[in-house]
Amino acid sequence: MAASNKKMTLKEVKAPDEFLTSMGRVIEFLQLYGGWILAGAAAVLVAIVAGILLSRRHDAALIEESLAFRGAFGPVVAADEARDTGDEKAAEEAAKKLAGAAGDLEKFAAEHGDSPLAGLAWAARGAALLLAGQAGPALESFERGLAAQGDAAWKPILLEAAGTAADGAGRREEAERYYTEMTRAGSRLFRAMGYLHLGDLAHPLAGEPGDAAKAREMYQKGLAEVPADDALLAPAERLTRGLIEQRLASLP
């Protein structure tokens, strides 16, 4: 009997490896900047995923959806770049674009509720709002993204983004909950990062109330996740270990 399975192209066969490579680049990018530009990292991530969906599937409807998503998301990247120019007028214009992009992404998510891109749209909307300084609404959007993409491989990145938004909104207990969930991730890098953030929440220099003993405990747990032998660590893990060691050294 003749085989009925359609042969995959070389590009389709390589797509999962390319995705993992891209994920590694996102994680390293995040680490190079100390984990404080999480909205940007989330934005890069959703762009990667959208691109992969577009390259691996040939369904006309999905291609149309992907293009619509990228159209709604594109202004977020452009606005983030404009914010870094130091030009006050450009920054004001960027803020307007971020607000518009957030509205477009919300509309996209509502209109494509059954699509896998809907959850990514909520995450991208959260990134736009966080970049615009609207931590509270960003948290709500990240939470909707988590609800839709809760079992995805990139869940720890969404947890970190949600934790950052919660902290920025002054909701420290929620931030602690998201960071604690990060410490249960399958990746030791994300577990270490979760402990790093928990230590930062308790650090006396981060504001009142501070708890040096708790911060030290969290940092030490983070160090335990990444071996002291640099030869056993990926670059992002070495950077994370260095950050934790610096935090420990800054404790009273």
N, C-alpha and C positions, 0 to 999 in steps of 0.2 A: 504493500500500500504506500502511495507517495506521501512524503512528509508534508504536513500542512502548515508547520510553523514558519512564520516569516523570518528570514535571516536578519539579524541585527547588523546595523552598520558599525564600522569601527568607532565612529564618534559616539554612538549609543553605548557600546561596550565600555568605553573609557569614561563615560559620564560620571559614574559613582566615584571613581578615583579622583577625577577632577574636582568633584564636590568636596571630598575629604581634604584635598590639597587646599582648596579655597577656604574651607573652614579653619584649617591650620593657620592660614595667613591672617584670617580675621582675628583669631585668638592671639596670635603674636602681635598684631597691630594693637589690639586692646592692651596687651601687657606693656608694650613699649611706652605707652602713655599713662601707665599707672592705673588703668581701669577707670579713669574719671571722665572719659568721653564715650560712655556706654551707649548713649543715644546714637552717636555716629556709627558705632560698631553694629548696633542693631540695624541701622539703615543699610549699611554695606551688606549685612547678612541677607536681608530680604531681597536686595537687588540680585545677589548671587542665586538665591533660590528661584526667583522669578526667571532668571536667565536659563537655569537648568531645566525648569519646566518647559520653557519655550523651545529649547534645543532637543529635548528628548521626546516630545510629543508632537504629533503632526496633525492633530485634530483641529480643524479650522476654528471651532468655537473656542477652544482653549488658547489658541494663538491670539485670537481677538481679545480674549480676557487678559492674557499676559501683556499684550501691548497697551491695553487700557490701564492696567495696573502700573506699568512702567511710566506711562504718561502722567498718572496721578502722583507717582512717587518721585519722578525726576526733579521737580522743583525743590524737594527736601535737600537733595544732594547739592544742587546749585546754591540754595540759600545758605547752607552750612559753609560752603566755600566762601561766599560773599561776606559772611560774618567775620572771617579771619583776616580780612584785608586791612582792618583798622580804619576804614573809611566810614564815618558816621552816617552819611547818607546811604551808603551801601548796606549798612547794618539795619537801618530803618526799612529799607526796601526788602531786605532779607526777612525781617520779621513779618511783613505783610505777605510775602510769598509762603512762609511757613504756615501762617494762619489759613491761607487759601488752600495749601496742599493738605492740611489737616481736614478741612471741609471736604475736599475732593476724595480723600482716602476714606472718610466716614461714609460718604455716598457710595463709593465703590463697594465697601464691605456690606452695606445694607442691600445693594442691588445684586450681589453675588454671594449671598449667604450660604449657598450649598457648595460653593467652590473652595478648594484648599487655599486659594489665594485670599479668601476673606479674612482668615486668621492672620495672615501676613500683613494684610492691609491695616488691621487694628494695631499690630506691632509697629508698623511704619508710621501710623498716625501718632502713636505714643512717642516715637522718636522726634517727629516734627514738633509736638507740643513741648517736649522736654527741652529741645533746642531753643524753643521760643520762651522758655522760662516758666511754663505753665505746668508745674510738677503734679498738682492734684489731678487735673484732667488727663495728664499723661499716664498717671498710675492707673486710672480707670481703663484707659485704652490698652495698656499692657496686660491688665487683668483679663480683658476680653480676648486678647491674643493668646494668653496662656490657656484660657478655657477652650479655645479652638485648636491649639497646637500643643496641648499639654504633654503629649507622648512623643513629641518630635525630638530629634537628636540635639537640636539647638535650644532645648528648654532651659538649660542653665544660663544662657545669655539673656533670655527673656526674664528669668528670675532676677538676674543681676540688674537689668534695666528697671524692673519693677521695684527692687530694693532701693535703687538710687532715686527713683521718683518719689517713693514713700518717704525717704529721708529728707529729700528736698521740700516735701510738703509738710514736714514736721511730724510725720506719723512714724515715729521711731519703732514702736512695737511691731508695726507691719513690716518695716524694713528689716527688723531682726528676724521676723518669720520667713521672709523671702531668702535672706542670706543663710539662715539655718537650713532651709531646704536645699540650697546649693551645696552644703557640706555632705549631702547624701548622694551627690552625683556620681556617675560611674567613673568619671575622669578625676584623677588625683589633682590635676591642675585646677579644675573648678572647685574641688573640695578645699584646696588650699586658699583659693581666692575667696571662698565663702567665709572661711575663718579670718582672713585678712580684713574683710569688711566688718565682721562682727567685732573684731578687736578695735577697729577704727571707731565704731559706734560707742564703745566704752572708753576710749582714750580720753584722759583728762583734758588734753589740748583741743579736743573736738567740741568742747562746750560742757555745760552743766546738765545733768550731774555726770561726773566722770567716775570711773572705777578702774584704777590702775591694775588691781589684782585680776579683775575679769579680763581686761584687755590683754594682760600678759598671758593668761590661760589660753585665750583664743589664738594669739600669735604663736604660742608654743605648739598648739594643735595643728596650726597651719604648717609650721616647720616640719612636723612629724609626717606630713603628707608628701614632702619632697625631700629625697635623700640628700645628705650633705655632700656626696660625691658628685661633682659637676659632670663627670663623664657619664653618669646615669640619667642626666637631666636634659630635656629639650631646652632650646633657648628661652621659650616662654616660661618654663618652670624655673630656670635659673634666675630670671628677672623677678619672678614672684618671690622666690626665696630671699633675694636681695632686698626687696621691698619690706618683707616681714622682718628681716633682721634690722633694717633701719628703723622700723616702728618700735621694735623692742628696745633699741638703743635710746630712743627718745622718751621712754617712760621714766617717771620719777622714781 
